[in-house]
Amino acid sequence: MIVIDLSLGCETRPKINVTWTFPESCFFPYGRDFFELVEQGMLKKILFKNALIVTLNAKEDLIHGDLLVCGEEISAIGVVPPEESEGAQVIDCEGNPIIPGFVQTHIHLCQTLMRNMADDMVLIDWLKQRIWPYEAALDPERLKISSHIGLAELILGGTTAIVDMGTVHHTESIVEAVQRSGIDAVLGKCMMDLGDEVPAPMREKTADSLKESRRLFDVIDGLGEGRLRYGFAPRFAISCTETLLREVSEMAKDIDAFIHTHGSETAFENDFAQSNYGCSNIEFLEKVGMTGEKTIIAHGVHLADNDIDILAKGRTIICHCPSSNLKLASGIANIPLLDSKGVRVSLGADGAPCNNNLDAFIEMRLAALLQKPIHGPTAMPAKRVLKLATIDGAHAIQKGDVLGSLEVGKLASLVVLDLKNDPGAGPGGDIYSRIVYGTHRANVQHVFARGKHLVDNKELVGVDLGQLMAQGREALTKSVETMQKFIS
């Protein structure tokens, strides 16, 4: 064991004495051990100079000036007195923008290896012929590699918080990868207890699924001083019994947990609910108690007026996934209508096999453009879309008080963009338009999550991408070999 005593603090925070005890094998984000982490600046001050600070605060302030980070928090914005920034590491932004880190509220890290392997299919065939057999073939190590690759892409693109739905087994592999990454997350084991065509390793007994999910809640929820939360994740009504959904709802309410599921992605889900339960998919979810302010429903493409009223009344969150909905030909969610009716909406990329990207910039651009031919050119302004990807996502995971905007006292989860030297971003103009319509993952210069430097000058800190991708190729080969026995 290693025992470390430190005095922590800076000029803007009182000093406190802290003692940590760690096993010698304990490692922090992407292989940097504790000593290196302290030395490289997690506990130091960082001064971002000469920045355009896109706060997304309640006043939507745009501030030309400096931003000071002390430990995990933002401690000053605008004019930073020299005495406060004394001894700080300096990053000169050269007039470039700083934005809040993206919060993507629907991701499948478990599916990352299957990118480019499940194209040009409708959702049900995509699940039965590709995704379910692939997930059935995953072992803990391959799942961990898949998660690391997905996280690497997300972080390089400026995402600092996610809501992830795992597969049925080996959830701890995803947890380990996310813990090392340094980002915030709501994580949950996928739950499936219905469907004759579900591969045997994926179909659970109802009681076993509930018992394991509750065990994982007790293990995961609150890890990393609240950085990780647990979300019960029944896949969707087609692969879950009514009993399972009712029990999940009761359990989540009893322990104040999140629920993360899919809903009304396709018309087939409404047909299924109508045939089996005599109502729409959303009406059925309300009936079994699966709506509410801690429920995140991915997609919400096929919604009737009553469905929208139910979502608004319950303050249920819809995660808009435009790329996935286009690629699987599911349709286009009517986000302007949801906005007008008071439904809470956020943004997510979904999984790599139904998107082929996990890039928040692509999702923002599509979210803005898709609505315009239908509802007019003013339907989804760029500023509104940037909020979907940041502060609205933070509120969806109930961390809007610490994430999603750049304000003094909030966590330093932020992104520095390099637009100054990119002709594609233009020499000027409205900053929200530049970010939403003209910016890409390649423009991400620096990424910090809770004050930890995860991307430095466009490179992941402490990650050998060549080695990681080599592991990914080997893991994919083994997974494809194994999944063949689960394809009917």
Secondary structure as UniProt FT lines:
FT   STRAND          2..10
FT   TURN            11..12
FT   STRAND          13..22
FT   TURN            24..25
FT   HELIX           29..31
FT   HELIX           34..40
FT   TURN            41..43
FT   STRAND          45..54
FT   TURN            58..59
FT   STRAND          62..70
FT   TURN            71..72
FT   STRAND          73..78
FT   HELIX           82..85
FT   TURN            86..87
FT   STRAND          89..92
FT   TURN            94..95
FT   STRAND          97..100
FT   STRAND          102..107
FT   HELIX           109..114
FT   TURN            115..116
FT   HELIX           123..126
FT   HELIX           127..131
FT   HELIX           132..137
FT   HELIX           140..156
FT   TURN            157..158
FT   STRAND          159..165
FT   HELIX           171..181
FT   STRAND          184..188
FT   STRAND          190..191
FT   TURN            196..197
FT   HELIX           200..202
FT   HELIX           206..220
FT   TURN            221..222
FT   HELIX           223..226
FT   STRAND          228..234
FT   HELIX           237..239
FT   HELIX           242..255
FT   STRAND          258..263
FT   HELIX           267..277
FT   HELIX           281..287
FT   TURN            288..289
FT   TURN            293..294
FT   STRAND          295..299
FT   HELIX           305..314
FT   STRAND          317..320
FT   HELIX           322..327
FT   TURN            328..329
FT   HELIX           335..340
FT   TURN            341..342
FT   STRAND          344..347
FT   HELIX           352..354
FT   HELIX           360..370
FT   HELIX           372..375
FT   TURN            377..378
FT   HELIX           382..388
FT   TURN            389..390
FT   HELIX           391..396
FT   TURN            397..398
FT   TURN            400..402
FT   TURN            408..409
FT   STRAND          414..417
FT   TURN            420..421
FT   HELIX           423..425
FT   HELIX           431..438
FT   HELIX           441..443
FT   STRAND          444..449
FT   TURN            450..451
FT   STRAND          452..456
FT   TURN            457..458
FT   STRAND          459..460
FT   TURN            461..462
FT   HELIX           465..483
FT   HELIX           484..486
//
